[in-house]
Amino acid sequence: MRHEFTLPTPAVPIQGSDTSYPVRRIYCVGRNYAAHAREMGFDPSREPPFFFCKPADAIVNVAPGTTADVDYPPMTSEYHHEIELVVAIGRAGSGISVADAPAHVFGYAVGLDMTRRDLQLALRDKGRPWELGKAFDHSAPMGPLYRASEVGHVDRGALWVQVDGQDRQRTDLSKLIWSVPEIVANLSTYFELRPGDLIFTGTPEGVGPVLRGQTMTGGIDRLGELSVRVR
């Protein structure tokens, strides 16, 4: 018996447009702010960029001015927020130079790399992959994409997240250890980047737990805010 399946393609809305950006892959950069690397017990001066992935359908779209609901995930008691700048690739390439990298960027968004921290750390300590701690359902809430042609290339500006109105994470994008062009160039040595690829660029210090019933509100200058409530 022959079975045919048609699955929906995850997509992210494009701000100011009726079109969406279909998502192919989600790459994430680990420990890309010095203070966060230190709070996780690492020396940022010795840490080259490294990457992990989330499935495309981990995306939760958060429309401006609304609050999206996500369920508290199973098998964890340490559900943590990580606010991040998200980069969307608009032009394919591999072995991309740092100088050419901005031309491959379509746009930017605000994102949350939600993490089952207890599982992540247990797996890390055993030298095992992080998927159970990072790649679970609904682990990548994000706002709409803003075209680089309209907002420019986002290399500085405030990035923050609050939980129930209290500051948790707040920094400036200029404090990224590896800049967006450097991230794109480095990642493109391992994979051919293509339109549909998203890159979560790392989180600053202040990561911490969020509980059932709490609401996270985060934003980035020029890219708006997102609001997510935990059920």
Solvent accessible surface area in square Angstrom, and as a share of the most:
residue,aa,sasa,rsa
1,M,211,0.94
2,R,205,0.75
3,H,118,0.53
4,E,133,0.60
5,F,164,0.68
6,T,137,0.80
7,L,146,0.73
8,P,123,0.78
9,T,89,0.52
10,P,37,0.24
11,A,30,0.24
12,V,0,0.00
13,P,59,0.37
14,I,15,0.08
15,Q,66,0.29
16,G,81,0.78
17,S,37,0.24
18,D,156,0.81
19,T,82,0.48
20,S,57,0.37
21,Y,14,0.05
22,P,79,0.50
23,V,7,0.04
24,R,76,0.28
25,R,96,0.35
26,I,1,0.01
27,Y,1,0.00
28,C,1,0.00
29,V,5,0.03
30,G,6,0.06
31,R,33,0.12
32,N,0,0.00
33,Y,3,0.01
34,A,32,0.25
35,A,40,0.31
36,H,8,0.04
37,A,0,0.00
38,R,151,0.55
39,E,78,0.35
40,M,28,0.13
41,G,65,0.63
42,F,63,0.26
43,D,67,0.35
44,P,14,0.09
45,S,98,0.63
46,R,201,0.73
47,E,39,0.18
48,P,87,0.55
49,P,17,0.11
50,F,52,0.22
51,F,43,0.18
52,F,28,0.12
53,C,62,0.37
54,K,8,0.04
55,P,57,0.36
56,A,20,0.16
57,D,98,0.51
58,A,0,0.00
59,I,21,0.11
60,V,22,0.13
61,N,70,0.36
62,V,3,0.02
63,A,55,0.43
64,P,71,0.45
65,G,91,0.87
66,T,71,0.41
67,T,54,0.31
68,A,17,0.13
69,D,53,0.28
70,V,3,0.02
71,D,77,0.40
72,Y,25,0.09
73,P,11,0.07
74,P,97,0.61
75,M,156,0.69
76,T,22,0.13
77,S,90,0.58
78,E,68,0.30
79,Y,2,0.01
80,H,22,0.10
81,H,0,0.00
82,E,7,0.03
83,I,0,0.00
84,E,3,0.01
85,L,0,0.00
86,V,0,0.00
87,V,1,0.01
88,A,0,0.00
89,I,0,0.00
90,G,34,0.33
91,R,126,0.46
92,A,45,0.35
93,G,15,0.14
94,S,72,0.47
95,G,57,0.55
96,I,15,0.08
97,S,54,0.35
98,V,75,0.43
99,A,92,0.72
100,D,77,0.40
101,A,0,0.00
102,P,41,0.26
103,A,62,0.48
104,H,12,0.06
105,V,13,0.08
106,F,57,0.24
107,G,0,0.00
108,Y,3,0.01
109,A,0,0.00
110,V,2,0.01
111,G,0,0.00
112,L,1,0.00
113,D,1,0.01
114,M,0,0.00
115,T,0,0.00
116,R,21,0.08
117,R,7,0.03
118,D,38,0.20
119,L,44,0.22
120,Q,8,0.03
121,L,53,0.26
122,A,49,0.38
123,L,24,0.12
124,R,68,0.25
125,D,107,0.55
126,K,132,0.56
127,G,72,0.69
128,R,136,0.50
129,P,98,0.62
130,W,39,0.14
131,E,103,0.46
132,L,108,0.54
133,G,0,0.00
134,K,5,0.02
135,A,23,0.18
136,F,18,0.07
137,D,111,0.58
138,H,92,0.41
139,S,0,0.00
140,A,0,0.00
141,P,0,0.00
142,M,0,0.00
143,G,4,0.04
144,P,10,0.06
145,L,0,0.00
146,Y,39,0.15
147,R,62,0.23
148,A,11,0.09
149,S,103,0.66
150,E,120,0.54
151,V,30,0.17
152,G,30,0.29
153,H,84,0.37
154,V,2,0.01
155,D,82,0.43
156,R,143,0.52
157,G,13,0.13
158,A,30,0.23
159,L,0,0.00
160,W,37,0.13
161,V,0,0.00
162,Q,48,0.21
163,V,4,0.02
164,D,83,0.43
165,G,52,0.50
166,Q,125,0.56
167,D,76,0.39
168,R,80,0.29
169,Q,1,0.00
170,R,121,0.44
171,T,15,0.09
172,D,44,0.23
173,L,2,0.01
174,S,57,0.36
175,K,131,0.56
176,L,22,0.11
177,I,57,0.29
178,W,79,0.28
179,S,41,0.27
180,V,10,0.05
181,P,37,0.23
182,E,60,0.27
183,I,1,0.01
184,V,0,0.00
185,A,11,0.08
186,N,45,0.23
187,L,0,0.00
188,S,1,0.01
189,T,94,0.55
190,Y,149,0.57
191,F,77,0.32
192,E,82,0.37
193,L,0,0.00
194,R,110,0.40
195,P,72,0.45
196,G,4,0.04
197,D,0,0.00
198,L,0,0.00
199,I,1,0.00
200,F,0,0.00
201,T,0,0.00
202,G,1,0.01
203,T,2,0.01
204,P,0,0.00
205,E,63,0.28
206,G,26,0.25
207,V,24,0.14
208,G,5,0.05
209,P,64,0.40
210,V,0,0.00
211,L,103,0.51
212,R,158,0.58
213,G,57,0.54
214,Q,39,0.17
215,T,33,0.19
216,M,0,0.00
217,T,42,0.24
218,G,0,0.00
219,G,0,0.00
220,I,1,0.01
221,D,61,0.32
222,R,115,0.42
223,L,5,0.02
224,G,33,0.32
225,E,95,0.42
226,L,4,0.02
227,S,17,0.11
228,V,0,0.00
229,R,97,0.36
230,V,0,0.00
231,R,144,0.53
